[in-house]
Amino acid sequence: MLILAIANQKGGVGKTATVHNLGYALASLGRRVLMIDLDPQASLTLSCGIEDAGGASMAEVVGGVNDGALALADVIRPLASGLDLAPSDIALAGNELALVQRLGREH
């Protein structure tokens, strides 16, 4: 298994477009791909055609002060053959603030 992380604090540098295009390209080559959207703006989720995560998003996996209520497997949505997405939503913004209080939050 290969794990790729696309991250940059600066906005507008192409993180979402890179993940979206790379995910679809790798899946078209027969690779199994899971894209995980950890941005509260949910741009990757929206670009994949998911308008509303419906309470099953990375916000419920990460949790806030306490551990999340859902497992990662509970939020994964299939997009195409070999391509899945763990969606995000605006609730993830609140999680960031609440994580400050969690013991061992860096893990």
TAPE-V7215 format. One record per run of one state. SS is the DSSP state (A for helix, B for strand, O for the rest). FROM is the first residue (numbers start at 1). TO is the last residue. Records with the same first field share a line. If there is no record, write none. Layout:
BEGIN
SS->FROM-TO + FROM-TO
END
This chain:
BEGIN
O->1-14 + 29-32 + 37-42 + 48-57 + 63-71 + 81-82 + 87-90 + 100-107
A->15-28 + 43-47 + 58-62 + 72-75 + 91-99
B->33-36 + 76-80 + 83-86
END
